[in-house]
Amino acid sequence: MYVCICMAVTESEVHDCIAAGARSARQIRDATGAGKDCATCVRKVCAILKRSEELAATA
Ligand code: FES
């Protein structure tokens, strides 16, 4: 499923980016392009980041 329509970035790509070490929406934007155009997706990217941090904290 697409997180960023403008740059055609999928949720899977965002997760891969986090797994590779990205810890902020800016790092994900720089790596994938998500958020570079209209920025509507930034909240979604932040939600994915927060969820992955919570999962990491409970692991
Ligand atoms: S939806 Fe991501 S920049 Fe527009």
Residues whose N, C-alpha, C, O or C-beta is under 5 A from the ligand:
A	BS01	FES	V3 C4 I5 C6 A34 G35 K36 D37 C38 A39 T40 C41
